[in-house]
Amino acid sequence: MNGIRFFEFIPAVLTIILLIFNLILGVKLSRKQKESDKRRLTDSETEIGNLTYFKQCFDNNVFNFSKSHHYIAYIIINSEYLKTFDDKSEFGDTVKYTSKVLSSFALADDYVARISENGFAFMFKCDNQSFAKDKIETLINKLNSFSKADDVAASNMCYAALYNLKREDDNCETLLFNLRKNCNTIFNTENTLIVCDESLIHLSGHELEIVKRISDGLNNSEFKLYLQYIVENKTGKIVSAEALSRWEDPQRGLVFPGEYIEIMENSALISKLDYFMFESVCKQLEAWQDTEMNDVSVSCNITRITLSEVDFIEKITTIADKYHFKKSKLIIEITEDAAEKNLENATSNIDICKKMGYSIALDDLGSGYTSLVNLCSYPIDIVKIDRDIMLKTNRNQGKNLFSGVISLAHNLGLKVVCEGVETDEQYEFVTQSECDYIQGWYFSKPFPAALAKDRFDEHDITGASRNVLG
């Protein structure tokens, strides 16, 4: 009888055990989710918030009625100061010091984040602009004492731009972009702080009209794919092409990127252009399948704003799956852009692209410290030497710099493209160098993609085999 009663309790006992198991499992999953969320919102190098965290704080914690009581300071480490470093560890020490000082100035309801390689944001409450200015001046003086303590004879280490939020300010990235742009105006001057008013932060009526026209142009297919061929140094054979955008504006005719890229970055339109160009390249590579051009690769410029997007991989996968081409023929070219980006998201997305089979190129090597750091940060296959270095090769120092950059890249196992070759003298110099590939008007001016086959046939390809980048 007792045995029978014991078996009657078994279902209840099992139910209790199952409930306890589910409770423990739920707690563990909750902890893992919290840890995952923390990693997603934290800059791993400094352990303060990242761009995603700062945007989240701006959107969720600063309400319209209280915005006038908040200030945002953009603090940037001067690129000229960064050039004095011999290795990445010195840069890391400077970044960690900057984040530590910033955190020490932050009160309970203030927010601090590292939002780019050398940029930080500090949002704090203050009811008086004079007090806010004094606070940031004290902060910058503290940061700049770091360089003096380390006997670095460079210009000031840090500069800042300060802005009092307005009720209508609702786009965090645009604010950060414009604060950084204003920061750049005081580099290497006696001023280390610029206080911005609305005229320095918001688009003018004329700029807003241009933004509308650009947006309409994207929707109306007015932006077109242009190509510029790249040749192998030793053989002169076409091996690749760079995809370039042009705007065929019905009012102004052909508009070049220099007139619209910065505006698109500033108005959150740049990612739309990036995805349009990516799809155009996929379509072009499919068209070249099973033709004499099927070995030609195409590099597609992607800004780090777009590379930082959480759903970047999902978006390019959706696009690429519509076309049939070899992924190794599509080179994702990382550009240097001024707007803010999430470094960790970008690095993760580039790693995934590499694993998916895409080749990775870094544009403008030698144009600044961040490019050199990125040689270690990203799984790069190809580097493109900045055109400014090419222009300096008329002097011995410039020639030595050019050769040194190529040697550095080759020591890291990377292929090298030299951009901006336009004259006979530049061509003669580059062909005698160890550069792998050459790009410039000397061989090919940018042309509409529809003319790709004609331009390919016009190029002398007799007597040697073609190689491909990546």
N, C-alpha and C positions, 0 to 999 in steps of 0.2 A: 504493500500500500504506500509506504514511504517512498519506494523507488518510483512508483507511478507519479506521485506528487512532485518528485524532483524533476521528472521529465516535463511536467507542466510548466516549470519555470524557465526552461531552456530558451524558448523564443524571447521572453522578456530580457533574459541576461544577454542574449545575442544582440537584441535591439539596443540595450544600454552600451554594449561594447562598440557597436557600430556608430552610435551617436558620439561616444568619446573619440573614436578614431577620426570621424568627420570633423569634430571640433579641433583636434590636434592638427589635422591636415589643413583646415581652414586658417588656423593661426600661422602655420608655416608658410602657406601661400600668401597670406596677407603681409608677412614679414618680407618675403621675396619681392612682392609687388612694391612695397615701400622702398626696399633697397634699389630696385630697378628704377623707380621714379627719382630717387635721390641721385643715382648715377646719371640719369637723363638730364637732370637740372644742374649738375655740378661740373665745373671745370676740373679735370682730374689733376692738372699740374699744380693749381693753386688751392684747390678745395673750397673755392668760393663759387657763387652762382655763375652760370653761363648765359649766353644770349637768350636761350629758351626760357630760363628762369626769370631773367629781367623782363622779358616781354609778358610773361605770365603775371608777374607782380604789377606791372604797369596796367594790364587789362583788368585784373581782378581786385586789386587792393587800392587803386587810386580812383576815387569817384569824381564825377564831374564837378559836384558842388565844392570839393576840397582841392581841386587841381591848382588853383591860384596860390595855395599854401605849400606847393611842392616845387622844388628845383631839380633839374637834371644837370649834372656836370659830366662832360666827356673828358676823360684823361687819356692822353696818348703818349707813349714812349717814342721819342724822336728817332726817326730812322737813321739820321746822321750819327746819333749817339750809338745806335746798335752796330754801326759799321766798325766801331772800335773793338768789338769782341773778336776773340780768336776762336772760340768754339761755342757750341750750343749751351753748355753748362753755365757760362757767364750770363747768357740771355735768360736762362731759367732762374738764376739767382735774382736777377733784376725784376723779373715778373713776380716772383714770390715776395720780394721785399715790397713791391708796389701794392700787391693785394693785402699784405699784412698791415701796411700803413692805412690803406683805405678802410679796412675793417675796423681799425682802431678809432677812426673818425665817425663811424656809423653808430647811430643810436637805435633804440628798440624798433622804431617804425621806419627805419631807413633801409635802403637796398643797395647792395654792392655786387657787381658782376664783371667778369672778364668776358668781353663780347667779341674780341678778335685777337689775333696773335699779339698785337701791341696796343690794344685799346681796352679801356675800362669805363664802366658807367657807374655813376653814384647818384641815386635819387634820395633826396632828403627833405624833411619838413622845415620850413622857415617862414616867418611872417614879415621879414624885412630884407630887402635886397642888399642893403649895405652889410648886414650880418652874414648873409649867404656868401657875398663876395669875399669878406674877410676869412670865412671858413675855408673856402677853396684856395685862397692865396696862401694861407697857413699850411694847407695840405700840400700844395705844389712846392713850397719852400722846403718842407720836410722831405719830399720825394727827391728833390734836386740836391739835397745834402748828401744823398747816397753816392752820387758820382764824385763829389768833392772828397768824400771820405776814401774813395778808391783811387784817387789821383788820376782820374780820367780827364784829359785836357780837351774834352769835346764841348759842344754847346750844351745848354740845359738838357737834362735828361727827359723831363716831362713838361707838357703844355696842357692847358685845359680850356674848354669852352663851357660857359654857364648860361642856363636859360630858365626863366620862370614860366612854368606851365600855364597854359590858358585852357579855359573850359572846352574849347573846340578841338584841342589837340587829342587825336584818337589813333594816330598811326605811330607806334613806337619806333619802327625801323626808319621811317622817314625822318623823324626827329634826330635819331642817332646819326644818320647819314649827313644831315645838314650841320649838326654840331661838329662832326669830324671835319667836314669841309671848311668850317670856320676856324677850327684848330689849325689846319694847314696854313692859313693865311698869316699866322704869327710865328711860324717856324723860323728860327735863327734871327729873331728880332729881340729887342730888349724886353718885350712883353711875354709873359708866360701864361696870361689869362685874358680871354676875350669874353665880355658879357654880351650876349646876343639878344636883340629885340626881335619882334615878330617879322620885320622886314628881312632879317638875315636867316630866318628859319623857314618861313612859308613861301610857297611859289607865288610869283607875281601873276597878275591877270594875263599877261602875255605868255608866261610859261604854262599856265593852266590851259590856255587855248592850244598851245603846241602839244601838250599831253593828250588833249581830246583828239587832235588830228592824228597823232601817233596811234592811239587806241583804235580809232576808226580805220586807220591804215592796216593794222593787224587783222581786224575783222573783215576787211575788204580785200585781202590777199594782195596788198600793195607792196609788201616786203618780198624780195626775191633772193634766190640763191645765186651767188656768184662764186667762181672758183679761181684759185691761183695755183698753177702747177709748181711742184717741187722736183728737182732733179738730183740724181746721184752725182756726187762730186767727181768720182774717178771715171765715170762712163758718159755722163751727160744725159742719161736716160731718165725719162719721166717715171717717178716712183710713187708719187703721192700728189694730193692737192689739198689746199686749205679752203674750207667753206667760209665764205664771207657774206654778210648781209648787205643789201642795198634797198633803199626805200624809193620806190617810183611814185612820188607824190604828184597827184594830178595838178596841183597848183604850182609846185616849184620844180618839177622835173626830178632828175636823179639826185637823191640826198645820200651823203656818205655817213658812215657810222659816227664819226666825230661830232656830228650835229645832233645825234639823238640818243646815243648810248647812255651818257650821264643822266639825261632827263629820264630815261626809262628806269635806270637804277633808282633814281630819286622818287619815282612815282609808282614803284612796285610793278612795272610792266616788263622788266628785263627777263624774268623767268618765262613769260609767255613767248618772247622772242627766242629764248634758248631752246624751248621745246619745239617751236616751229622749225628752227634750223636743224635740230636733231632729226626730226621726221623727214625733212628735205634731203638730208644726207642718206638716211636709210633708203629712201625712194631712189636716189641717184645710184647707190651701190647695187640695188636690185636691177636697175636698168643696164648696168655694166656686166651683169652675170652672163657667162657664156659668150662674151665678146672679147676682142683683143685688149680691152681695157680692164678685164676682170682681175688683174694683178695690181691695179692702182688703188691705193688706200686714200681715204679722205679724213682729214682732221676736223672736228667740230668743236668750236669754242664754247665752253660752258663756264659761266661765272660762278664764283664760289657762293654767291647768294643762292643760286639754284642748286648747287651741289649740297648745300646745307639743309635743304628741305627734307623733312621726315619721310615724305612719300616719293622722293626722287627716283628710287629704284623701281617702285611700282609704276610710275608714269613712263619711264623710258622702256620698261619691259612691255607695257601695253602698246606703245608705239612700235617698237622693234618687231614684235610678234606679227604685225600686219605685213611684214616684208620678208623676202628671202634673200639673205646675203651672209657672207662670212663675217662674224663679229670682229675677227682680228683685223679686218680691213677698215673698221671704224675706229678712229683715234679720238679719244676724249681729251681735248686740250684745255688744261686748267688755266684760266686767265687771271691776271692781277686786277682786281676790281676794288674800288674804294669803299663800297658799302659794307655794312656789318654782316657777319656770317658766324655760324656755329662751327667752330673748328673741328670738334669731335664728330659731329654729324657728317661734315664734309669728308673727313678722313675715313670714316666707316663706309660711306657710300663709294668712295674711290676704291677702297679695298674690294668691295663687292663687285664693282665694275670690272676690275682686273680678273677676279675669279670667274666672271661670266664670259671672259674671252676678249673683252675690249682692250686695246692698247691705250696707254696713258702718256700724255705729253705735258710738259710744263713750259708755259710761254714766258718769254722775256727773262731768261736766266741772266743774272748780272745787273738787273735793274734795281735791286734792293736786297736788303738782308733777308727778308721773308722768303724770297725765292731760294736762297741757299739753305735755309732751314727746311724748306719743303722737300729738298732732295732726300732728306732723312725721314720726313714724315709720310711721304706718299710712295706707293709702288710704281715708280716712274720708269718708262722705257726710253723716252725721247726727251731731250731738252732743246729749246730754241733760244739761240743767243740773241739778246736784245739788240735791236737795230742801232741803238746809240753806241754800243761797243764797236760795231762795224764802222761807224762814222769816225771813230777815233784812231783807226788803223793807219791814218796818214802820218802818225807820229810813232816813235819807237815804243813809248810807254803803252800806247794803245795796241800795238802789235803784240807786245808781251802779255798784255791783259787778255787779248783774244786767244792766244795760244794757251795761256794758263787755264782759262775757262774750259777749253776743249779737253785739256789734259785732265782736269778735275772730273769732268763728266765721264771720260773714258775709263778713268781709274775706278769709277763707280759702276762700270759696265753699261753705260748709257750711250745711245746714238745721239748725234748732234746735228741740228739744222741751223744754218747761218741765214738769218733774215736780212733783208734790206740791201741785197747786192744789185747795184744799178749801173755802175760804170765799168769801163774796161779795166781800170786800175784795180777796182775792188774785185772784179772777177779773177784777174791774174793773181792777186794776193790770196784769195780764198782757195783757188784750185791748187795752190802750192801748200796749203795747210792740211791738217789732219781732220778737218771737218768732213762729216759723212755726206751731208745733203745741203743743197743750196736753194734758197727761195728769194725771189726778187724780180723787179721789172726787167732786169737784164735778160731773163729767160721768158718771163710770163707776166703780163699785166693781168689784173683780175678781169674776168669775162663772165657773161651770163652762162649758167649751167647748160643751156640749150646748145651752146657752141662747143661743148667739151670735146666731142668727137672730131670736129673740124680742126680745133687747135692741137689736138693730140696728133692727128695725121700730118699737120704742118711741121711738127717738131721732128728733127732728124733722129730716127731711132735705128739706123742701120748698123748692123755688125756687132751688137752686144745684147746680152740678156738683161731683163729688168729685175730689180730687187724691190722689195716693198718695205716701207717703214713698219716696224712692229712684226 
